[in-house]
Amino acid sequence: MTSSHGPAIADLQAQIAALREQIRTHEAALAELREKESELQTIVSALEEMERFMRESGKGVRR
């Protein structure tokens, strides 16, 4: 008894292609998130530096 695995193989190849597309989409989203993280870290660093300067100059808010 001979059966063709062609349709099953084609289905698996389609699933692989769909997964690869999802990976590309997720990688793009991750890159955007990493960029935003970097921007936020820059802002936090600047705010910390400002706070340190204000505290050292005697004009900062005491916690």
N, C-alpha and C positions, 0 to 999 in steps of 0.2 A: 504494500500500500504506500503510495507516494503522495506526499502533501507538499504544497508550495509554501515556503516561509516568506515569500516575497511581500505579501501584504503586512505581515507582522514586522518584517525588517523595515519597510517603508514607514510604518507607524512609529517605530522606535526612532528612526532617523528624524521624523518630524518632531517627536518629543525632545530629542537632543537639540534640534535647531531652536525650538521654543525656549528651552532652558538656557541656551547660549545667549539668546536675546534678553532674557530676564537678567542674566549675569551682567551683560553690558549696561542695562538700565540701572541695576543696583550699583555698579561700579561708578557710573556717572553721578548718581545720587550721593554716594560716599565721597566722591571728590568735592562736590558742592558743600557737603557737611564739614569736611576737613578745612575747606577754605573759610567757611563761617566760623569754625572753631578758632582758626588762626586769627581772624579779625577780632573776635571777642577776647582772645587772650591778649592781643595788642592793646585793646581798650582797657582791660583789667590792669595790665602792667602800667599804662599811662595814669590811670586813676590811683593806683598804689603809689606811684612816684609823686603825684600831686599831693596825696595825703601825707606822705613822708615829708615833703617840702613844707607843707603848711604846719605840720606838727613841729618841725625843727625851727621854723621861723616864729613859732609861738602864736600862730593864727588858726591853728587847726581845731577841729571839734574833738573834745575829749570823749573817750569811750569808757 
